[in-house]
Amino acid sequence: MGMSNWILDNEEQFWNKADEVIGECEAFEEFVGKMKPHTDLLMGSPSECENDIDFENMMSDAWSEKWSKYY
């Protein structure tokens, strides 16, 4: 497996984890807090964030996409 595949597999693991966690969270802040420890999976990927604000914006997009289906 090349480095590129490893990076993309890690990114996929991050988003799979996000899909699992998001339904367990009652608030956006809780979701961000639970996903923060998994940011290492994004290293080198297109989803890697440069700072906390970018990370929160990315998580906000995921949060909005998930819950918009129910409103």
N, CA, C and O of each residue as an XYZ file, in Angstrom:
284
protein
N       0.844     -1.165      0.000
C       0.000      0.000      0.000
C       0.891      1.230      0.000
O       1.811      1.342      0.811
N       0.619      2.138     -0.901
C       1.401      3.356     -0.966
C       0.989      4.354      0.101
O      -0.050      4.204      0.745
N       1.807      5.359      0.274
C       1.543      6.390      1.271
C       0.212      7.086      1.001
O      -0.531      7.406      1.929
N      -0.078      7.315     -0.274
C      -1.327      7.978     -0.645
C      -2.541      7.171     -0.175
O      -3.494      7.733      0.366
N      -2.500      5.869     -0.383
C      -3.604      5.015      0.054
C      -3.747      5.030      1.567
O      -4.863      5.032      2.087
N      -2.629      5.040      2.272
C      -2.649      5.066      3.729
C      -3.305      6.356      4.224
O      -4.120      6.322      5.146
N      -2.956      7.485      3.622
C      -3.531      8.775      3.999
C      -5.031      8.782      3.739
O      -5.808      9.218      4.589
N      -5.437      8.305      2.580
C      -6.860      8.281      2.247
C      -7.634      7.301      3.126
O      -8.782      7.567      3.482
N      -7.022      6.178      3.478
C      -7.666      5.228      4.398
C      -7.859      5.860      5.773
O      -8.902      5.676      6.402
N      -6.865      6.600      6.238
C      -6.986      7.278      7.527
C      -8.088      8.333      7.493
O      -8.849      8.477      8.451
N      -8.168      9.063      6.395
C      -9.213     10.073      6.257
C     -10.593      9.401      6.285
O     -11.523      9.903      6.916
N     -10.709      8.280      5.605
C     -11.974      7.540      5.604
C     -12.323      7.060      7.010
O     -13.490      7.092      7.399
N     -11.329      6.617      7.774
C     -11.554      6.212      9.162
C     -12.080      7.386      9.991
O     -12.973      7.216     10.821
N     -11.526      8.563      9.765
C     -11.980      9.752     10.482
C     -13.457     10.011     10.201
O     -14.241     10.217     11.127
N     -13.835     10.000      8.928
C     -15.223     10.312      8.570
C     -16.176      9.195      8.996
O     -17.332      9.471      9.318
N     -15.724      7.960      9.005
C     -16.554      6.873      9.538
C     -16.799      7.078     11.026
O     -17.912      6.882     11.514
N     -15.753      7.474     11.740
C     -15.880      7.760     13.168
C     -16.836      8.933     13.382
O     -17.674      8.893     14.283
N     -16.717      9.963     12.569
C     -17.604     11.123     12.676
C     -19.052     10.708     12.478
O     -19.935     11.187     13.189
N     -19.308      9.819     11.516
C     -20.662      9.332     11.276
C     -21.205      8.573     12.482
O     -22.393      8.667     12.792
N     -20.345      7.827     13.159
C     -20.760      7.094     14.363
C     -21.063      8.054     15.512
O     -22.088      7.929     16.181
N     -20.181      8.993     15.728
C     -20.235      9.881     16.885
C     -21.342     10.921     16.778
O     -21.965     11.264     17.782
N     -21.589     11.418     15.600
C     -22.499     12.552     15.432
C     -23.902     12.268     15.972
O     -24.544     13.156     16.534
N     -24.369     11.054     15.805
C     -25.703     10.704     16.287
C     -25.799     10.584     17.799
O     -26.894     10.605     18.361
N     -24.655     10.459     18.455
C     -24.617     10.331     19.909
C     -24.563     11.688     20.604
O     -24.725     11.764     21.822
N     -24.340     12.740     19.857
C     -24.104     14.061     20.443
C     -25.369     14.908     20.414
O     -26.080     14.967     19.410
N     -25.629     15.559     21.541
C     -26.787     16.441     21.640
C     -26.458     17.864     21.224
O     -27.357     18.641     20.901
N     -25.195     18.208     21.231
C     -24.786     19.570     20.884
C     -23.558     19.523     19.980
O     -22.759     18.587     20.024
N     -23.438     20.553     19.169
C     -22.313     20.658     18.242
C     -20.982     20.631     18.976
O     -20.046     19.961     18.540
N     -20.891     21.350     20.084
C     -19.648     21.421     20.851
C     -19.216     20.039     21.336
O     -18.025     19.732     21.377
N     -20.182     19.218     21.698
C     -19.888     17.848     22.133
C     -19.291     17.045     20.969
O     -18.332     16.293     21.147
N     -19.865     17.214     19.794
C     -19.379     16.538     18.594
C     -17.930     16.938     18.300
O     -17.081     16.081     18.056
N     -17.659     18.236     18.325
C     -16.300     18.725     18.072
C     -15.336     18.140     19.100
O     -14.243     17.694     18.750
N     -15.742     18.141     20.364
C     -14.892     17.622     21.427
C     -14.573     16.148     21.275
O     -13.464     15.710     21.581
N     -15.554     15.379     20.799
C     -15.333     13.944     20.618
C     -14.489     13.644     19.381
O     -13.821     12.611     19.328
N     -14.508     14.525     18.396
C     -13.750     14.284     17.164
C     -12.334     14.851     17.224
O     -11.459     14.405     16.482
N     -12.105     15.810     18.079
C     -10.785     16.452     18.180
C      -9.649     15.446     18.387
O      -8.599     15.588     17.760
N      -9.822     14.433     19.246
C      -8.721     13.474     19.436
C      -8.382     12.640     18.194
O      -7.354     11.964     18.164
N      -9.226     12.687     17.192
C      -9.022     11.865     15.994
C      -8.427     12.658     14.822
O      -8.324     12.138     13.711
N      -8.040     13.904     15.068
C      -7.517     14.737     13.970
C      -6.227     14.190     13.377
O      -5.877     14.528     12.246
N      -5.515     13.353     14.121
C      -4.285     12.764     13.578
C      -4.572     11.921     12.339
O      -3.693     11.734     11.498
N      -5.793     11.413     12.222
C      -6.160     10.619     11.049
C      -6.231     11.466      9.775
O      -6.248     10.927      8.669
N      -6.271     12.771      9.931
C      -6.382     13.661      8.772
C      -5.041     14.162      8.256
O      -4.988     14.853      7.239
N      -3.968     13.824      8.940
C      -2.650     14.334      8.540
C      -2.315     13.949      7.098
O      -2.330     12.776      6.725
N      -2.013     14.970      6.305
C      -1.637     14.757      4.915
C      -2.802     14.617      3.965
O      -2.599     14.519      2.754
N      -4.022     14.605      4.483
C      -5.195     14.414      3.622
C      -5.773     15.756      3.183
O      -5.430     16.798      3.741
N      -6.646     15.725      2.187
C      -7.307     16.963      1.763
C      -8.154     17.593      2.875
O      -8.418     18.795      2.842
N      -8.578     16.801      3.848
C      -9.410     17.312      4.940
C      -8.601     17.848      6.120
O      -9.178     18.338      7.091
N      -7.276     17.759      6.046
C      -6.453     18.245      7.154
C      -6.675     19.748      7.343
O      -6.670     20.515      6.380
N      -6.869     20.149      8.591
C      -7.131     21.549      8.907
C      -5.877     22.216      9.457
O      -5.085     21.597     10.167
N      -5.715     23.483      9.115
C      -4.543     24.226      9.566
C      -4.689     24.743     10.986
O      -3.688     24.993     11.658
N      -5.941     24.909     11.461
C      -6.153     25.455     12.799
C      -7.512     25.004     13.345
O      -8.283     24.340     12.652
N      -7.784     25.370     14.572
C      -9.026     24.963     15.228
C     -10.260     25.549     14.553
O     -11.306     24.902     14.501
N     -10.144     26.746     14.047
C     -11.293     27.375     13.382
C     -11.667     26.596     12.128
O     -12.845     26.335     11.886
N     -10.673     26.227     11.332
C     -10.937     25.432     10.134
C     -11.562     24.087     10.510
O     -12.480     23.612      9.841
N     -11.055     23.477     11.587
C     -11.597     22.191     12.034
C     -13.056     22.350     12.454
O     -13.903     21.538     12.082
N     -13.348     23.388     13.223
C     -14.727     23.606     13.657
C     -15.643     23.896     12.470
O     -16.791     23.452     12.454
N     -15.154     24.629     11.485
C     -15.951     24.885     10.279
C     -16.247     23.594      9.529
O     -17.365     23.389      9.054
N     -15.250     22.728      9.422
C     -15.447     21.444      8.747
C     -16.453     20.589      9.507
O     -17.317     19.951      8.905
N     -16.337     20.580     10.831
C     -17.268     19.814     11.658
C     -18.668     20.417     11.601
O     -19.664     19.696     11.664
N     -18.742     21.735     11.483
C     -20.035     22.411     11.362
C     -20.743     21.993     10.077
O     -21.956     21.786     10.068
N     -19.986     21.870      9.003
C     -20.569     21.403      7.738
C     -21.129     19.992      7.889
O     -22.226     19.699      7.415
N     -20.371     19.122      8.549
C     -20.829     17.744      8.761
C     -22.068     17.724      9.651
O     -23.016     16.983      9.387
N     -22.060     18.540     10.709
C     -23.186     18.631     11.641
C     -24.446     19.105     10.907
O     -25.520     18.524     11.059
N     -24.298     20.155     10.120
C     -25.430     20.709      9.372
C     -25.980     19.706      8.365
O     -27.193     19.560      8.213
N     -25.073     19.020      7.684
C     -25.500     18.028      6.689
C     -26.279     16.902      7.357
O     -27.314     16.473      6.846
N     -25.792     16.427      8.485
C     -26.456     15.329      9.204
C     -27.851     15.741      9.668
O     -28.826     15.042      9.392
N     -27.951     16.854     10.361
C     -29.207     17.221     11.006
C     -30.175     17.921     10.079
O     -31.355     18.024     10.413
N     -29.732     18.411      8.922
C     -30.646     19.044      7.980
C     -31.646     18.039      7.418
O     -32.713     18.421      6.938
N     -31.306     16.777      7.475
C     -32.205     15.727      6.991
C     -33.433     15.580      7.873
O     -34.436     15.001      7.457
N     -33.357     16.106      9.097
C     -34.435     15.919     10.062
C     -35.251     17.174     10.309
O     -36.210     17.154     11.080
N     -34.871     18.275      9.652
C     -35.607     19.529      9.863
C     -36.215     20.033      8.590
O     -36.868     21.076      8.588
